Amino acid sequence: MSAIALDLPRQRDDERALVRAAQRGSADAVEALVRGNWERAHRTAFLIVRDTAAAEDVCQEAMLAAVRALGDFDRRRRFGPWLHRIVVNRSLDLLRERGRRAEVPEAGEHAPAPDPVDHALPGALEDALGALDAETRAIVVLRHLLDYSSNEIGAILDLPPATVRTRLRRALDRLRVALEGEAP
């Protein structure tokens, strides 16, 4: 068994302890939760909205919403999927709002990520992913970049797991077709 697999229960226990402390009012625990989840949350927002500044805004709003709702958080659940649900919903809300105002950025129009972690994907993959509708893009990001199961994605997006699997399969087929045209 790998060291990573052995560390998972301890990481979950540490996360639960941080959530308990944050719910009791510990500012240090809140800060640790935010810092520990920021990178993945920001990457999620960035890959869905495809705009660095918007991803930063989405992530900040999602973190604030999570901190405000922490008192209602069920500690028997994992914090990460709950937070990603907020991030994904905020990202999709932003894209819907932009769509109503016709402000969706063109592929490749976003600036590089400002933090040291590069969230960008190889150009052809990013363009192919960007051609998917926002909810389908969220499914691909959650499954293949964040390793959530179909059941977890279904809970995050309020979709049945079978629907998640169907949409994921269709999305992967579209990505494959788009990327085969880019192959040497």
N, C-alpha and C positions, 0 to 999 in steps of 0.2 A: 504494500500500500504506500502511496506517495506521501511525502511530507505535507503537501497541500491538502490531501484528503484527510489527514490526521488533524490539520489545523482548522477545518471547517466547523466542527462542534465548538471549539474554543472561540472562534471568531463570532459565531452566533451567540454564544454566552456573553462575550464582551459587548456585542451590540445590544443585547437585551439589558445588560447592566447599564449601558449608556442611556438607553431609552428610559429605564426606571429612574435614573438619576436626573435626566432632563425633565421628566414629568414631575419630579419633586422640586424643580426649580434651579438645578445646577446649570449655570451659564457655561461652565467648562464642558459639561457633557453635551450641551447643545452645540457648542463650537466643534467638539470632536465628531459629532454626528454629521455636521455640515461638511467639515473638512474631509472626513472619511468617505463621503458620498458625492462630493462635488464633481470630481473628474468624470465618473460614469454618468452622472446626471447631465453634465454639460455636453458630453459626447452624444448622449441620447438626443438632447434638444438640437444640437448642431446638425446631426445627421437627418433629423426630421425636417427642420426649418431651412437648412442649407444656407444659413446666414449667421455669421459670427456674432454680430451685435445683437441680433434678435435672440440667438441661443443664450447669450449672456443674460439678457432681460428675462427670458423664460425661466432660466435656471434660478435666478435670484428670486423671482416671484414664486416659483415652486418651493424653494427652500423656506421662504417666509410663510407661505401657506402651510407647509408641513410643520414648521415650528409652532405656528398658531394653533394647529389642530392636534398637536402632540398629546394634549390632555385626553383626547378621545381615542387615541391610537390603542388598539388591542395588542398588548405586549406578547400575546401568544403567536402573533403573526410575525413574519420577517419584515424589517423596516425597509430594506431595499426595494422590493416589489411595490410596496405602498408608496414610497417616494417616487418611483418611476411611473406609477400610475398618474400622479400629480403632474410630473414633467411631461409625459406624453399628452395628457389632456390639455395642458397649457399650450403645448406646441401645436396641437391640432386646432385649438381655439384661435391661436394667432393666425394660422394659415387660412382658416375659414374667414376670419375678419379681413385679412389681406385680400382674399378672393372677392369678398363683397366690395372692397375698395379698389380692386384690380391693381394690387401692389406686389404681386408675387415676383421675386427676383428671377431673372433668367439663369439657366444653368451656368455655372462658373462665375457668376457675378459677385459672389460673397468673397470677403477678404480672408486671408489665412487666419487661423486661430491665434489669438494673442498670447495664450499661455504656452509654457514649454512643451506641453503634450500636443502633438499634431493630431487633430481630429480628422484630417482629410483622408480620403481614400484615393487609390489610384484613379486618375482622371476618367478613364472609360467606365469604371465601376461606379464612380460618383455620378457621372452623367446618366448611366442606365438606372441607377437607384433613384435619381432625381426625376426620371420620367414616370415613375410610379405615382399613383395618388398617395396623399399624405398618410392615410390610415394603413395602406398596404406597406408603405415604406416603414412605418412604425413597427409593423409586424416583423418585417425582415430585420430591422435593427435590433428589436428585442430578442429575436430568436438567435440570429447568427452573430451578432456583435456583443450581446449581453448575456447570451446563453440561457434565456428563460425557456421553460417548457411551454407546450401549447396550452396546458391548463393554467399556468401562471399568466401567460399573455391574454388568455381569455378573461381572466379575472381583472387584469389591468385595463383591458379595452371593453369590458362588458360584452363579450362575444362567447358563443359556445366554442369549446376547444376544437370541435370538428370544423367549424367555420374558419377558425384560425389556420388549421392545417390545410384546408382547401385554398384559402387565399394565399398562404405561404407557398404552396406548390405552384399555383398560377404565377405568382410573382417570380419565383425562381426560374420558371420556364421562360418568362419574359426577359429576365436578366440574362439567362443563358443565350437566348436568341440575339439580344443586343450585343453581348460580349463576343459571340462567335464571329460577328462582323468585324470585330477589332483584332481578332487573333491573327498572328503572322501567317 
